[in-house]
Amino acid sequence: MNKMRKLLCICLAALTVAAGAAFAVAAATTSATQFADNKDVIAYQESIKELEAKQKDLKDKLKNVQNDRYTAQQKSAYYNELILSTEKKIETAQNLLDALTVQIGEKENAIAEKEVEITEKTAEVNTTREKFLLMIRAQYESENTDALSVVVGADDMSDLLSRVENAANLLSYNSKLLEKFKTEKQQLEDMKNVLESTKAELESTKAEQETYAEELLKEQSALEEQKGDSDRYVASLRKTEAQITAEYEAARKAEDEENARLENLLKQLAKASQSDYVGGKFIWPCDLSVKRISSGYGYRTYYIYGKKVTDFHRGIDIPSAVGTDIYAAQTGKVVIATKHSSYGNYIVVDHGGGISTLYAHCSKLLVSVGDTVKQGDHIAEMGATGNVTGPHLHFEVRVDGKIQDPIANGWVVQPK
């Protein structure tokens, strides 16, 4: 009888334990399901979807405007280079025109000098010719008398020959002098013709250069007009970019508000869980070979979408390739598994006692809200979703909804 009672007690105890365990599992599942069905969670997720769509639209618009602005700036820079090149050509053409003007002036002066010399030489030729003609005429008219006087007046034969030779030499000298003046005059006229021909060539070249310079000025004017249009277009794009950036900043502010809502929600979820911390130390949320921290906890400055941003970094960033395994740092329940405009695809695991961990920017989530995970379980894969500059895991630790430094507070130890 006693044995029967003992056996009955053991069975009842076993049934009680089994029922208790089943109730605990059911309660845990119900609690997690309540998180998923919670109105605040639903509203939060809907708000995230709206923000995500708005953020994506703004990013696409901003990217398109920035691309258009870059193209327009390149075009404007190209026009500017053409203008500078044309200005150099105009300067070269103007220098050549100035040089041609100087050369033409020099040729005109030389021609004027030759004309004066020709005039003077012509006068000399005419004077010499007149003297020579007068001499010949006088000699002809008094040929007999002169001949007789030359013969009679001669002292002897030698004197006679000398007088005849002198007369002949005088005529020959005047004749040669006349020919010399004629030759020099012709040379001057030839030089004048050469100068006038050179001047004509220079004037023709100058006319061509003037036409070329005028064409360059027209080309420069057209380029400046095109550059002006391009600059005005760039200015309008900058204005549009500023407007989109303002909207983007407003969306970022909305993100901050959503993050604040997230913290409050996590506090509520942690309080609602009414469970104790599972205990034990956290493990590194990636393979131990993936140990580099690209951005630590605290204030930081970085660039995203071409804009300088300074903010408070709520966790640590562990970079690696897309698809790298992410592990649960501790045993717990998945209370959030969704997409966020900033966090991208992310998971929050409640470890009890108000302690939770967050895993963000995942390419793939392998668990759902309500799932119970064990320490080291493969819960997600690394990615580059949300606001990121490259693939990495953003890891946070929260106590009663407040963020803590995962390293400084000893929650995880960075592998050596």
Secondary structure, DSSP 8 states (H G I E B T S, - for coil): -HHHHHHHHHHHHHHHHHHHHHHHHHHHHHHHHHHHH-HHHHHHHHHHHHHHHHHHHHHHHHHHHHHHHHHHHHHHHHHHHHHHHHHHHHHHHHHHHHHHHHHHHHHHHHHHHHHHHHHHHHHHHHHHHHHHHHHHHHHHHTHHHHHHHHHHH-SSHHHHHHHHHHHHHHHHHHHHHHHHHHHHHHHHHHHHHHHHHHHHHHHHHHHHHHHHHHHHHHHHHHHHHHHHHHHHHHHHHHHHHHHHHHHHHHHHHHHHHHHHHHHHHHHHHHHHH------S----SS-TT----SB-SEEEEEEETTEEEEEEE-SEEEE--TT-EEE-SS-EEEEEEEEETTTEEEEEEE-STTEEEEEEEEEEE---TT-EE-TT-EEEEEB--SS-SS-EEEEEEEETTEEE-TTTTTSS----
